Amino acid sequence: MKFNEIFSKLWRRNIKPSRPEQSPKNRESYPTQHRQIRNPYDQFLTTHLILRDQLAIDRTVLANERTFMSYCRTSLALIFSGAGSIRFFDMFYADVAGWVLIALGLIVAVIGSLRFIIMNKKIRTTRKLPVQNNAQGSEAVEEIE
């Protein structure tokens, strides 16, 4: 099967009219742009993970940890800048700016922690899917055809 045939077959499968079929005389009044397209990823298996998916999850875990470390680094920089401003400058504005920076640092730390926890939960639910033994995922491709 050529790529164009597969693409047109999948495209026809994913387009469904949003209204019931009308009579041929009224069909001109219902343009084709009002058709709804279903999610194209619904056709693929979501019950098994192949090796590529496992590696992608591992990369996502590492990216999540790296993002959390960036939040921590930014938070610590804001907190230490605020503490330095309070400690080394005797002006009222420096004290206010220091406390604002400390508060911002704490807010960044909380936001980063929450995002890390939420993403970890999503990753854990994805990892619970069973692993498919075939590295190419040919069963998934055969079910589409």
C-alpha positions as CSV (number, residue, x, y, z in Angstrom):
1,M,0.0,0.0,0.0
2,K,1.3,3.4,-0.9
3,F,1.5,6.3,1.5
4,N,-1.2,8.3,-0.3
5,E,-3.6,5.3,-0.1
6,I,-3.0,4.9,3.6
7,F,-3.3,8.6,4.3
8,S,-6.5,8.9,2.4
9,K,-7.9,5.9,4.1
10,L,-7.1,7.3,7.5
11,W,-8.3,10.7,6.6
12,R,-11.7,9.4,5.5
13,R,-12.0,7.4,8.7
14,N,-11.3,10.4,10.9
15,I,-13.8,12.8,9.2
16,K,-17.4,12.6,10.2
17,P,-20.1,15.0,9.5
18,S,-21.4,17.0,12.5
19,R,-25.0,16.7,11.3
20,P,-26.9,13.7,9.9
21,E,-26.6,13.2,6.2
22,Q,-28.8,15.6,4.3
23,S,-30.6,15.1,1.0
24,P,-28.5,15.8,-2.2
25,K,-30.4,19.0,-3.0
26,N,-29.5,20.5,0.4
27,R,-25.9,19.2,0.3
28,E,-24.6,22.4,-1.4
29,S,-25.9,24.5,1.5
30,Y,-23.8,22.4,4.0
31,P,-20.1,23.1,3.1
32,T,-17.4,20.6,3.8
33,Q,-15.5,22.9,6.2
34,H,-18.2,22.3,8.9
35,R,-17.1,18.7,9.3
36,Q,-15.6,17.7,12.6
37,I,-12.3,15.8,12.7
38,R,-11.8,13.3,15.5
39,N,-8.5,13.0,17.3
40,P,-6.1,11.3,14.9
41,Y,-4.2,9.7,17.8
42,D,-7.3,7.7,18.8
43,Q,-6.5,5.1,16.2
44,F,-3.3,4.0,17.8
45,L,-3.0,1.5,20.6
46,T,-2.6,3.1,24.0
47,T,-2.6,-0.2,26.0
48,H,1.0,-1.2,25.2
49,L,4.3,0.6,25.3
50,I,7.1,-0.2,22.9
51,L,10.8,0.4,23.5
52,R,10.7,3.8,21.9
53,D,7.9,4.8,24.3
54,Q,9.9,3.6,27.3
55,L,12.9,5.6,26.2
56,A,10.7,8.7,25.6
57,I,9.3,8.3,29.2
58,D,12.9,8.1,30.5
59,R,13.8,11.3,28.7
60,T,10.7,13.0,30.1
61,V,11.7,12.0,33.6
62,L,15.1,13.5,33.1
63,A,13.6,16.7,31.6
64,N,11.2,16.9,34.5
65,E,14.1,16.7,37.0
66,R,16.1,19.2,35.1
67,T,13.2,21.6,35.1
68,F,12.8,21.2,38.8
69,M,16.5,21.9,39.4
70,S,16.1,25.1,37.3
71,Y,13.2,26.2,39.6
72,C,15.3,25.4,42.6
73,R,18.3,27.4,41.2
74,T,16.1,30.4,40.4
75,S,14.4,30.2,43.8
76,L,17.8,30.1,45.7
77,A,19.1,33.0,43.6
78,L,16.1,35.2,44.4
79,I,16.3,34.3,48.1
80,F,20.0,34.9,48.4
81,S,19.7,38.2,46.5
82,G,17.0,39.3,48.8
83,A,19.0,38.3,51.9
84,G,22.1,40.1,50.5
85,S,20.1,43.2,49.8
86,I,18.8,43.3,53.4
87,R,22.1,42.5,55.0
88,F,24.5,44.8,53.0
89,F,22.3,47.9,52.3
90,D,21.0,50.1,55.1
91,M,18.3,51.8,53.0
92,F,14.6,51.3,53.5
93,Y,14.1,50.6,49.8
94,A,16.8,47.9,49.8
95,D,15.0,46.2,52.8
96,V,11.7,46.3,50.9
97,A,13.3,45.0,47.7
98,G,15.0,42.2,49.7
99,W,11.8,41.0,51.3
100,V,10.0,41.1,48.0
101,L,12.8,39.0,46.5
102,I,12.7,36.5,49.3
103,A,8.9,36.2,48.9
104,L,9.3,35.7,45.1
105,G,11.9,33.1,45.7
106,L,9.6,31.1,48.0
107,I,6.8,31.4,45.5
108,V,9.0,30.1,42.7
109,A,10.0,27.2,44.9
110,V,6.4,26.3,45.6
111,I,5.4,26.5,42.0
112,G,8.3,24.4,40.9
113,S,7.6,21.8,43.5
114,L,4.0,21.6,42.5
115,R,4.7,21.3,38.8
116,F,7.3,18.6,39.6
117,I,4.8,16.6,41.7
118,I,2.0,16.9,39.1
119,M,4.3,15.8,36.2
120,N,5.7,12.9,38.2
121,K,2.1,11.6,38.8
122,K,1.4,11.8,35.1
123,I,4.6,10.0,34.3
124,R,3.9,7.2,36.8
125,T,0.4,6.6,35.4
126,T,1.9,6.3,31.9
127,R,4.6,3.9,33.1
128,K,2.0,1.5,34.4
129,L,1.0,0.5,30.9
130,P,2.3,-2.9,29.9
131,V,5.4,-3.1,27.7
132,Q,5.1,-4.6,24.2
133,N,7.9,-7.0,23.3
134,N,8.1,-6.1,19.6
135,A,10.4,-3.1,19.3
136,Q,8.9,-2.0,15.9
137,G,5.3,-2.1,17.1
138,S,4.1,-4.0,14.0
139,E,0.9,-5.2,15.8
140,A,-0.1,-1.5,16.2
141,V,0.4,-0.9,12.5
142,E,-1.5,-4.0,11.5
143,E,-4.5,-3.1,13.5
144,I,-4.8,0.3,11.7
145,E,-5.1,-1.3,8.3
